Amino acid sequence: MKKKLYLTSILVIVIVNISIAQELRVDNTFYILPKSYVYVNDDINIDNASILTVESDETNSGVLIVKGSATGNLTYKRNVADTDWHFIAPPVIGQSINDFASNTENGIAVSQNTGDYGVSFYKNDNEKGTRWQYYASSLAGPLAAVNAGDFENGKGYANLRDSAGKYTFTGEMATTDVEVTIPAENSTDHLWSVIGNPYPSFIDGAALLTANLDKLDANNSQINVWNGTDYEVLNYANPAKIAPGQAFMVYPQANGTIFTFTEDLQSAQEDASATFYRTTATPEIIVKLSNGTVSKTTSLKYFNNTTTGLDSGWDAGTYQDEDPTFAIDTHLVFGSNGVKFTLQCLPDSNYETSIVPLSVIAEANQTLTFSVVTANLPEDLTVYIEDKMSNTITDISTTTYQVTPTQALNGIGRFYLYTASSVLNIEDNVLAGTLSLYKINNKTLRVTGLQNQENTTIKMYSITGKQVFIEQFRSKGVDDIAIPISLTTGAYIVNIVSDKGAFTKKIIIE
């Protein structure tokens, strides 16, 4: 005989973890308090006159998991402790955008200049800087909230309150897998999309990434969570759970990619923050760049199963909605194709062989300060920065390196990071590992890492050994070499020779 649980009292407050093996029927008012959970192994029925509310606070969230079907409406209250923009995903189906935005209890900010609500969606086929679209409080127009319909379950939005408080979502509950078609354009500038947790429960982020890894761009196979001021990476190097109501950015391979939230990935909260939490203890270097006003960082982590090349699900490409004026990132140690990474994962052995190109964007005549924060590195390991323009290499493990470039910086070619167990000097010819070559397009090659080399020669050969072009140039850190002829599709060998040595790489002309 199937056992059912009926909650019919005036007020039922869940204050401990509860596991329910069979059905649940709610006839009055039922609260699932922060850090508590209810697990229903079969169906849940919420009477039309009843209220089932899942609550959250600044650090914890209640959880409801239903393995069968769900009848009736659920209310989820997402705590917002500040007046910053937050990525939000409605964990219900059927919540009206206009009702949500106009509900005074939600405290949605309204622009005095435009009348727009602090509720927006990301339109990734717009030009940079114009992709966030805001619902309007006016009664007419294509973005009027009164014409917007319901929030989409599984889609993410950016919301802004005018004071700390809670967002209230009311609607039906998703109890099956949720598929989201990401409407991305086939352009490298337009692929980021905002989606989010569709359930009133936590989701294992690493497992979600595994389930969708083949649908994401190889250089950006991660989940980007906005923490109110910056993006945090969720991937295998930064495993985390995704809270109810949490949205995030992903970068699919192509237009129309279907991202799947699997109901089996739902779970209760662990003993940590509800918004975004992780537990890792790995060797790490955080590289910090400051211009005296703004500071930016990029990270390196070291594992026994990652390489100096691209490791999908581990390395994390950098998200940029606008062209930055101040930034620091890295390029891959091996096989760089001009992609910037906010997190690069490397082997936790032979640290000395991993020479990391730093990509720096900064205006001219700014005093730049480089520093590092390290954790769990081998005790005898020292972190150095090489400046090819000044021909110096500096220990920055316990101090900083300052420089004031007289020309604007826009990428790699000048600064490189080293880890070594012995003292490094510029005379050690550390330049040999910093040269990189990749294709900008089928007509242009980029050479980085050679500084002020008068007699640098680049040669290009077909796969059969026939020389197709040769050019001599003076290297200046970053050099774009035009291919003067039209080449047929196929593999080619590029050879670079300078006073510092030789370098060879295979490229593909498409």
C-alpha positions in Angstrom: 0.0 0.0 0.0 1.4 3.4 -1.0 2.0 5.7 1.9 1.0 9.4 1.6 1.8 12.4 3.7 -0.9 15.1 4.2 0.1 18.5 5.5 -3.1 20.1 6.6 -2.3 22.2 9.6 -2.5 26.0 9.5 1.3 26.5 9.4 3.9 23.9 8.9 7.5 25.1 9.2 10.3 22.8 8.1 13.3 23.3 10.4 15.1 20.0 9.9 16.0 18.0 6.9 13.1 15.9 5.9 13.0 12.9 3.4 9.6 11.9 2.2 9.4 8.5 0.6 6.1 8.6 -1.1 3.5 11.3 -2.0 3.0 14.8 -0.5 -0.2 16.7 -0.4 -0.3 20.3 0.9 -3.7 21.6 2.0 -2.7 24.8 3.8 0.5 26.7 4.4 3.9 25.0 4.2 7.3 26.7 4.5 10.7 25.1 3.6 13.1 27.2 5.5 16.7 28.0 4.5 19.0 24.9 4.6 16.1 22.6 5.0 14.9 20.3 2.3 11.9 18.1 1.3 12.4 15.1 -1.0 9.3 13.6 -2.5 9.9 10.3 -4.2 6.5 10.3 -6.0 4.0 13.1 -6.7 3.2 16.4 -5.0 -0.2 18.0 -4.9 -0.6 21.6 -3.7 -4.2 22.6 -3.3 -5.3 25.8 -5.1 -5.9 27.6 -1.8 -2.6 26.4 -0.3 0.8 28.0 -0.2 4.1 26.1 -0.4 7.0 28.5 -0.1 10.7 27.7 -0.4 12.8 30.3 1.4 16.4 31.5 1.2 18.5 33.9 3.2 22.0 35.5 2.6 23.9 32.2 2.9 21.4 29.3 2.7 18.4 28.1 0.7 15.6 25.7 1.2 15.2 22.9 -1.3 12.3 20.9 -2.8 13.0 17.9 -4.9 10.1 16.0 -6.5 10.7 12.8 -8.5 7.1 12.3 -9.7 4.7 15.0 -11.0 3.8 18.3 -9.4 0.3 19.8 -9.3 -0.3 23.3 -8.1 1.8 26.4 -7.6 5.1 26.8 -5.7 6.5 30.1 -4.4 10.3 30.6 -4.2 11.8 33.6 -2.4 15.4 34.4 -3.5 17.3 36.6 -1.1 19.2 39.6 -2.4 21.4 41.3 0.2 22.5 44.4 -1.8 21.6 46.7 -4.7 24.0 45.1 -7.2 22.9 43.5 -10.5 22.4 39.8 -10.1 21.9 37.0 -12.6 18.5 35.4 -11.7 16.8 32.3 -13.1 13.1 31.7 -12.1 12.8 28.3 -10.5 9.2 28.1 -11.5 7.1 28.0 -14.7 4.5 30.7 -15.5 5.7 33.7 -13.5 4.5 36.8 -15.4 7.4 39.3 -16.1 5.1 42.3 -15.7 3.6 41.0 -12.4 7.1 40.3 -11.1 8.5 43.7 -12.1 5.5 45.7 -10.8 5.2 43.9 -7.5 6.4 46.4 -5.0 7.6 43.7 -2.6 10.2 42.7 -5.2 11.7 46.2 -5.0 12.6 46.4 -8.7 14.6 49.5 -9.5 13.2 51.8 -12.2 15.4 54.1 -14.2 14.4 57.8 -13.8 15.8 58.6 -17.2 14.2 55.8 -19.3 11.5 54.3 -17.2 13.1 50.9 -17.7 12.7 48.2 -15.0 15.8 46.6 -13.4 14.8 43.4 -15.2 16.7 42.5 -18.4 17.7 39.7 -20.8 20.8 39.2 -22.9 20.4 39.6 -26.7 23.7 38.2 -27.9 23.3 39.1 -31.6 23.4 42.8 -30.7 26.6 44.8 -31.0 29.0 44.9 -28.0 27.8 47.1 -25.2 24.1 46.9 -26.3 23.3 43.3 -25.6 21.4 43.7 -22.3 17.8 44.6 -23.1 15.6 46.1 -20.4 11.9 45.7 -19.9 10.0 49.0 -19.9 7.4 50.2 -17.4 5.6 52.0 -20.2 2.4 50.5 -21.7 3.6 50.4 -25.3 6.7 49.4 -27.2 8.4 46.1 -28.1 10.0 45.8 -24.6 7.0 46.9 -22.5 6.8 44.5 -19.6 3.0 44.3 -20.0 3.6 42.6 -23.3 6.6 40.4 -22.3 4.7 37.3 -21.2 6.2 34.9 -18.7 9.8 34.3 -17.6 11.2 31.3 -19.4 12.2 28.3 -17.2 15.9 27.6 -17.7 16.6 31.1 -19.1 18.6 33.7 -17.2 18.0 37.3 -16.5 19.8 40.2 -14.8 17.8 42.0 -12.1 18.4 45.0 -9.9 16.6 45.9 -6.6 16.5 49.4 -5.2 17.2 48.0 -1.7 18.1 44.6 -0.1 15.2 42.2 0.0 13.7 39.1 -1.7 12.5 38.3 -5.1 9.3 36.3 -5.1 8.6 33.8 -8.0 5.3 31.9 -8.1 4.4 29.2 -10.6 4.4 25.5 -11.4 7.4 23.3 -10.7 9.6 21.6 -13.3 9.9 17.9 -12.6 11.5 16.6 -15.8 14.7 17.5 -17.7 14.6 21.1 -18.9 16.1 21.9 -22.4 17.1 25.4 -23.3 17.7 26.3 -26.9 20.5 29.0 -26.9 19.8 31.5 -29.6 23.4 32.4 -30.4 24.7 33.9 -33.7 27.5 32.1 -35.6 30.0 34.8 -34.7 32.9 34.7 -32.2 31.6 37.9 -30.7 28.0 36.9 -30.2 28.0 33.4 -28.7 27.7 34.0 -24.9 24.2 33.3 -23.6 22.5 33.6 -20.2 20.7 30.5 -18.8 20.0 29.3 -15.3 19.0 26.7 -12.8 15.3 25.8 -13.5 14.6 23.9 -10.2 14.0 24.9 -6.6 17.0 22.8 -5.6 20.8 22.9 -6.0 22.5 21.5 -9.1 25.9 19.8 -9.2 27.8 22.3 -11.5 30.6 19.9 -12.5 28.1 17.2 -13.4 26.0 19.7 -15.4 29.2 20.7 -17.3 30.0 17.1 -18.1 26.4 16.5 -19.4 26.8 19.5 -21.8 30.6 19.7 -22.5 30.3 18.6 -26.1 27.8 21.4 -26.7 30.2 24.2 -25.5 33.0 26.0 -27.3 36.3 24.2 -26.5 38.0 27.4 -25.4 35.1 28.4 -23.2 33.8 25.2 -21.8 32.8 26.6 -18.4 30.0 28.2 -16.5 30.4 31.9 -15.7 28.7 33.1 -12.5 28.3 36.8 -11.9 29.0 37.5 -8.2 27.7 41.1 -8.2 31.0 42.7 -9.2 32.8 40.2 -11.5 32.6 36.8 -13.1 33.6 33.6 -11.3 34.4 30.4 -13.2 32.7 27.2 -12.4 34.4 24.2 -14.1 36.4 21.1 -13.1 39.1 23.3 -11.6 36.5 25.2 -9.6 33.7 22.7 -8.8 30.6 24.2 -7.3 26.9 23.7 -6.8 24.5 26.1 -8.4 21.8 27.5 -6.1 18.1 27.8 -6.9 17.4 31.0 -8.7 21.0 31.3 -9.9 21.7 32.1 -13.6 25.0 32.1 -15.4 26.7 32.5 -18.8 27.7 29.8 -21.2 29.4 29.8 -24.7 27.8 27.2 -27.0 29.5 25.9 -30.1 26.9 27.1 -32.5 23.5 28.7 -33.1 20.6 26.7 -31.8 22.6 24.6 -29.3 20.4 22.7 -26.8 21.6 22.9 -23.2 20.1 20.3 -20.9 19.4 20.5 -17.2 18.9 17.0 -16.0 16.5 16.5 -13.1 18.8 13.8 -11.6 21.5 16.4 -10.9 19.3 18.1 -8.2 20.5 17.9 -4.6 20.2 19.6 -1.2 22.5 22.2 0.1 25.9 21.4 1.6 27.4 23.2 4.5 28.4 26.4 2.6 27.1 29.5 0.9 23.9 29.1 -1.1 24.8 31.5 -3.9 28.0 29.9 -5.3 30.3 27.7 -3.4 33.2 25.3 -4.0 35.8 23.3 -2.1 39.3 23.0 -3.7 42.8 22.9 -2.4 45.2 22.9 -5.3 48.4 24.7 -6.3 47.4 28.2 -7.6 48.8 31.5 -8.7 46.7 34.6 -8.9 48.4 37.3 -11.0 47.3 40.8 -10.2 47.7 43.9 -12.3 47.0 47.4 -11.0 47.2 50.8 -12.5 46.8 52.6 -9.2 43.0 52.9 -9.7 41.8 49.6 -11.0 43.0 46.0 -10.3 42.5 43.0 -12.5 43.5 39.3 -12.0 44.1 36.1 -13.9 44.6 32.7 -12.4 46.7 29.6 -12.9 46.0 26.2 -11.3 48.0 23.1 -11.4 46.6 19.5 -11.5 48.0 16.0 -12.3 45.7 15.5 -15.2 46.0 18.8 -17.1 48.4 19.8 -19.8 50.2 22.9 -21.2 47.7 22.8 -24.1 44.0 23.3 -24.2 42.1 21.2 -21.6 38.4 21.6 -22.2 36.4 21.8 -19.0 39.5 23.0 -17.1 40.8 26.1 -19.0 38.4 29.0 -19.0 38.3 31.6 -21.8 37.7 35.2 -20.9 34.3 36.8 -21.3 34.3 40.3 -22.7 31.1 42.1 -23.6 33.0 45.3 -24.6 36.5 45.9 -25.7 38.5 46.4 -22.4 40.9 49.3 -21.8 42.6 47.6 -18.9 42.9 43.8 -18.5 45.2 40.9 -17.7 44.8 37.4 -19.0 47.0 34.5 -20.2 47.5 32.6 -23.4 48.1 28.8 -23.5 51.6 27.8 -22.8 51.4 25.4 -25.8 49.3 25.7 -28.9 48.1 29.3 -28.4 45.6 30.4 -31.1 45.3 33.9 -29.8 42.6 33.1 -27.3 42.7 34.8 -23.9 42.1 32.8 -20.7 41.0 34.0 -17.3 41.9 30.6 -15.9 44.6 28.3 -17.2 45.2 24.9 -15.8 48.7 23.3 -16.0 50.5 20.2 -14.9 51.5 20.0 -11.3 55.0 18.7 -12.2 57.9 20.2 -14.1 56.7 23.7 -13.2 59.9 25.2 -14.8 58.7 24.2 -18.3 55.5 26.1 -18.1 56.3 29.7 -19.3 53.0 31.6 -19.4 52.4 34.4 -21.8 50.6 37.3 -20.1 48.1 39.3 -22.2 48.0 42.9 -20.9 45.8 45.7 -22.1 46.7 49.1 -20.8 46.9 52.7 -21.9 50.3 54.4 -22.4 52.1 56.2 -19.6 50.3 54.4 -16.8 52.4 52.9 -13.9 51.6 49.2 -13.9 52.2 47.0 -10.9 52.4 43.2 -11.2 52.1 41.0 -8.1 51.0 37.4 -7.3 49.2 35.6 -4.6 50.1 31.9 -4.3 48.6 28.9 -2.5 49.8 25.3 -2.1 52.8 25.7 -4.4 55.9 23.6 -3.7 58.0 25.4 -1.0 61.1 25.9 -3.1 59.2 27.4 -6.1 59.6 31.1 -6.9 57.5 33.1 -9.3 59.2 35.4 -11.8 58.0 37.9 -14.4 60.0 38.7 -17.5 59.7 42.1 -19.3 61.1 41.7 -22.8 61.2 45.4 -23.5 63.3 46.2 -20.5 65.2 42.9 -20.8 64.7 42.1 -17.1 63.4 39.1 -15.1 62.1 39.8 -11.5 61.1 37.7 -8.6 57.6 38.7 -7.7 56.8 36.0 -5.1 57.2 38.4 -2.2 57.4 41.8 -3.9 56.0 43.6 -7.0 57.2 44.7 -10.4 56.4 48.2 -11.6 56.8 49.6 -15.1 55.4 52.6 -17.0 55.1 51.7 -20.7 55.4 54.6 -23.1 53.2 52.9 -25.6 49.8 51.3 -25.1 49.8 47.5 -24.5 47.3 45.3 -26.4 48.0 41.6 -25.8 50.9 39.2 -25.4 54.5 39.5 -26.4 56.1 41.6 -23.6 55.4 39.9 -20.3 55.9 36.3 -19.3 55.5 34.4 -16.0 57.9 31.7 -14.8 58.0 29.3 -11.9 61.4 28.0 -10.9 63.2 26.4 -8.0 66.4 28.2 -8.7 67.3 31.9 -9.2 66.6 33.0 -12.7 68.6 35.7 -14.5 68.1 37.2 -17.9 71.4 35.7 -19.0 69.8 32.2 -18.6 68.3 32.6 -22.1 64.8 32.1 -20.8 63.6 33.6 -24.1 63.7 30.3 -25.9 60.3 29.1 -24.4 58.3 32.3 -25.0 58.1 32.4 -28.8 54.6 31.7 -30.1 53.0 31.6 -33.6 49.4 31.3 -34.6 47.1 32.2 -37.5 45.0 35.3 -37.3 43.3 34.4 -40.5 44.3 32.6 -43.8 46.3 35.7 -44.8 48.0 36.7 -41.6 50.3 35.0 -39.1 51.1 36.4 -35.7 54.5 36.0 -34.1 54.9 36.9 -30.4 57.7 36.7 -27.9 60.6 38.0 -29.9 61.8 41.5 -28.9 64.1 43.7 -30.9 65.6 41.0 -33.1 67.1 42.6 -36.2 67.4 39.6 -38.4 64.4 37.4 -38.0 63.4 35.2 -40.9 60.1 33.5 -41.4 59.8 30.7 -44.0 56.7 28.7 -44.9 56.6 25.3 -46.6 54.0 23.0 -48.0 53.6 19.6 -46.4 55.7 18.2 -49.3 58.6 20.5 -48.4 58.2 23.2 -51.1 59.0 26.7 -49.8 56.0 29.0 -50.6 57.3 32.2 -49.1 60.1 33.8 -47.1 60.3 37.2 -45.3 62.8 38.9 -43.1 61.7 41.4 -40.4 62.7 43.1 -37.2 60.7 41.6 -34.4 59.1 43.9 -31.8 57.2 41.6 -29.4 54.1 41.1 -31.5 54.5 40.9 -35.3 51.7 40.3 -37.8 53.2 38.7 -41.0 51.0 39.0 -44.1 51.0 35.9 -46.4 51.6 37.4 -49.8 50.1 34.6 -51.9 46.9 32.7 -52.0 47.4 29.2 -50.5 45.4 26.1 -51.2 43.6 24.4 -48.3 45.9 22.1 -46.3 48.8 21.9 -43.8 51.9 24.0 -43.9 55.1 24.2 -41.9 56.3 27.6 -40.6 59.9 28.1 -39.6 61.2 31.2 -37.7 64.9 31.8 -37.2 66.5 34.6 -35.2 69.6 35.3 -33.2 68.0 33.5 -30.2 67.3 30.3 -32.1 64.8 28.6 -34.3 61.1 27.7 -34.0 58.8 25.5 -36.1 55.1 25.0 -36.1 52.5 23.4 -38.3 49.4 25.5 -39.3 46.3 24.7 -41.3 45.0 26.9 -44.1 41.2 26.5 -44.4 
